[in-house]
Amino acid sequence: MKKSKKILVLTLVAALGGFSLAAAATLNDAEIQSAIEAKFENKKILNGGGPWVAVEKGVVTLEGKVKSVWAKNEAIKLAMEVDDVIAVEDELEIAFGESDEKVAEEVAKRIRNYVFFTVYDDVNLAVEEGHVLLKGRVTMPYKATNIEERVSKVLGVQSVTNELQTLPTSIYDNRLRVSLTNRIYRHPIFQRYAHRVNPPIHIIVEGGRVTLTGAVNSNLEKLKAESIARSTFGVFSVENRLQTDS
């Protein structure tokens, strides 16, 4: 029995010694560069203009142009995740879009296509030299985070300032939202909008106070939506911000 125990201990010591040697291994600069480039390729960050990776004594330099602020931030994060990277020097540039108008159009499209963006959310945006400002209110905190990420991936976006506010959780307000939606979109004037993926009238409710945002075809529709909202039981006040095409 004593002999068996001795063999077991020696085997364990040998195994631990092997583990220590493996843990002590480090990546050289070339291996670090290859590992980072593999991460970039896997995340589809690489494009014709960069990012280019240079490594010297564990210090990584990222150069070239990327498509968006998300790509820039993601490149830095991925580089830092590689073993034996001491620091990352960011010299990346973000490519500009065709124009602020084109960037704004794509940003608006990304927001409208977000699966959790509903008629109960209101997002306004402004773009200046590729810098995007988001304002408005959403029903859940994760929506603000997800919308910011989607916007940050748009070609030409240099930065995103997220000023979206989250509406308070309220069973009363939730019931009022449903009631207003049914009354507005079941009215003959608005029935043709009801089955759209993105209905034009957004209904923002906070503490029984209602704000109507979006766009409708005429002033008649604008006034009718307000009239329906004001006559809905439980509504304390109505602010009509609907815009008209005519």
N, C-alpha and C positions, 0 to 999 in steps of 0.2 A: 504493500500500500504506500509506503513512504516513497518508493521509487516512482510510482505512478504520479504522485503529487508533484514530485520534482520535475518530471517531464512536462507536466501541464503548466507549471509556472514558467519554465524556460520557453515554452511555445508561446505563451501569452506575452512575455517580455519581447520575444522576437517580433511578434505581430505589432506590438506597440511601437517598437523601434522602426519598423517599416513605415508605419503611419506617420511618424514624426518626420522622417526623411521626405515623404511625399508632400507633407504640408509645407515643408520648408522650400519647395521648388518655386521659382519665380519665372514670370514671363519676360523675355527680352523685348526690346523695342519693336522689332519686326513682328513678333507674335502678338503684341498688343495692337499694333496697327491692323493686322489681319483680323483679329477678333472684333475690333470696332467696325471695320468695313463690312464684315459678315452681318453684324447687327443692323447696320444701315441698310444693307441689301434686303434683309429679312423684313424690315419695317417699310421698305420701299421709299426710303428717304433720298437715296442717291438719284441724281439727275445729271444732265450734261454739264452743268456748271458747278457741281460740288454736292455735298461737302467733301473737301480733300482732307486727308488725315496725315499728319506728320507727328512722329514721336521721338523725343530725345530724353534719355535718362528717365523715362516714365512720365514725362510731361507731354501732354497731347495738345497739338495746335490744330484747330479746325478752321479751314479757309474755304473761299468760294461763295457761290450763291445758292440759296435754298428758296423753295417756292412760297413759304409762309412762315409766320411766327411760330406756329405749331412745329413745323419741321426743324426750325432752329432750336427750340427748346428741347425737342425730342432727341436731336443729335447730341446735345450737351449731356442730357440725362443718360443716354445709352453709353456714351464714352466713359462717363464716371462709373458705370456699373462694371466695367471690365477690371479684372484683377490686376493689381500692381500699377494702376494708374494713380499717379501722385497728384496731378492737377490738370485742368483743361483750360486752355486759353482760347477764348471765343473771338475769332476774327471773321465770322460769317456775316454775309450780307443777305438781306431778303429782297428778292426780285420784286419790282413794281408791276402792278397790273396795267392793263391797257389804259384805264382811266378810273377815277373815283366812282363815276357813274356805273361802269361795268362791274367794279368790285361790289358796289352797293346792291346791284341787281343779283349777283351771285350769292351774296350774304343773305338777302331777303329770301331767295329761293331755298337756301339751306335751312333757314328757320321755318319756312312754310312746310317743308318736307319732313321736318322733325316729327316723328310719329306721336309724341306726347304734347305737341303744340295744339291747343284747342281754342274754341271760341271764348273760353274763360281766361285766356292769357292775352296780354297786350305787350308787344315788343316794338319799340321804335329805335331806329338806327340813324347814325350820321357817319359819313366817311370823309376824312380830310387827309390827303396825301397818304392814303393807305391805312391810316389810323382809324379804327372803328370804335364808336361809342354806342353802347347798348343801354337803353332806358326803358322803363315800363314795369309791369307787375305780372308775376306768374303765380300759379296756385301751389307749387311745391318747390323746395330749395334745389332739388336735383335738376330741375328744368333749367334754372339759371346756369348751373355748372355745365350741363350738357350742351346748351345753346352756345355758351362761350367756346367750348371745345370745337364744335362744328364750325363756328365762324372763324376760329383761328386757323383752320385748315384751308381756307379759301386762298387761291392764288393771289398774291400781291398784298395780303393783309400784313401790315407791319407791326401792329399791336392791337390789343382789344382791351378797352376799359369797360368793365361790367358793372353797371349801376342798376341792374335788375333787382327789384324788391319782391319779397315773397309775401303773398296775402296771408293774413292770419287764418288758422284752421277754425272753421265754424260750421256746425251742422245746419244752423239756421241759414247761413249764406249759401251753403250747398243746395239746400232745398229751393231757395229763391232763384239760384242760377238755373236749375232744371225747369222751374215754373216759367221763368222769363223766356228760356229757349223754346219751350213748347208753344207758348202764346205767340211769340214773334214768328217763328218759322212755320207754324201751322196756319198763319193768316194768309189768305189768298194772294196778297201782294208779295209775300216773301217765300211762298212755297217752292218756287223755282230755284231758290238758293239752298234749300234744306239738305239736298243730297250731294252737294259739292263736298269735295275733300276738305276745302278751306272756305267755309261759309264767310261772307263778307262782313257781317255784323258781329263784333266781339262784345261780350257782356261781362264787364268787370264789376264784381260785387264785393263790398267791404263794409261790414256792419250795417247792412241794409241799404247802404248808399250805392247807387248804380251809375256806372259810366259806360256809355256806348261809344265804341271806337270802330274804325274800319271805313269802308266806302260803299255807297249805294248809288243807284243810277240817277236819282232825282231828289229834289227837295221834298217832294211829296212823300217819298219813301223815308227820308230822314225824319220828317215830322210824325209820320205814322208809327215808326219804331219807338220814338219818344213817347207818344201817346199811349201805346201799349204798355210800355215800361211803367209809366206814371200810374196807370190804372190797375197794376198788378198788386194784389194784396201782400203787404209786408214791406213794400218799397218805401223808404223814407224820403229819398231825393233822387233826382236824375240829372246827370250832366251829359249833354249830347255833343260828342266830339266827332260825329259821323261826317265824313267828307262826301261830296257829290261829284259825279262826273260831268254834270251839266250846270 
